[in-house]
């Protein structure tokens, strides 16, 4: 295995190789993340009591709460590397191992499922009133939703999935299937007719806007994120800096992925549009208005093409 050192090539490898992590998580980031989240939930329940001593102005409570949030985000970041992930091994003639090995399809799908489920259950435990009534509203799960949705469409993930499909079409986690999995999670409650909460609506809005932007159907807007307001993990989650050529490779093996990306994105736009049109008169008043606003947004984007 290539050492995860601080060279330009290794910084590239750190972004795409799940074995190169800043913490010792074993060989399964998702399994480690699930165990880690259990511990964080336990810490949250006891945080006021465990930080009580010499904490007259809740400074220890606030700092500890922020550390819990950042550690949770690290677990998501580590799992994210598995999506579009590639293992890199030292090139050796006396070894039969290939230099690059793609993260297996099942592991990538498991990582995506873990990330999406964790993201949506956050309000149930990170917004503990016993904590935030004294720390103030220092964290918003909806912000992380938007950050994660942006990350899922990073160029390096798309390129890696397309390369995987090009080289191993029968076993690859294809970009189209990846788009299907994200779609199924985002619209799961809508398809089943379940009631939406504000976080469900935020996820769907962020998803639709990201689809339209990636499909070139939405005018470029300035980023909703200000780096000075983000912690270090959130900045990492928002940094799409993987460059094959800067990493020492002679060329980018996929200078263009539009032939795979564009049809899949367009298909998800149209699938979302059809689904929303069929649901505009379902749910409570807020849900109906939410669906109607998304139908209007997609229709307007399609009309302007």
MORAWO-V740967 format. One record per helix or strand of 3 or more residues. SS is the DSSP state (2 for helix, 1 for strand). FROM is the first residue (numbers start at 0). TO is the last residue. If there is no record, write none. Layout:
SS;FROM;TO, SS;FROM;TO
This chain:
2;7;15, 2;28;49, 2;58;79, 1;85;87, 1;99;101, 2;104;120, 2;122;125, 2;128;134, 2;140;151, 2;154;166, 2;174;185, 2;187;191, 2;197;213, 2;226;228, 2;231;236, 2;257;278, 2;284;302
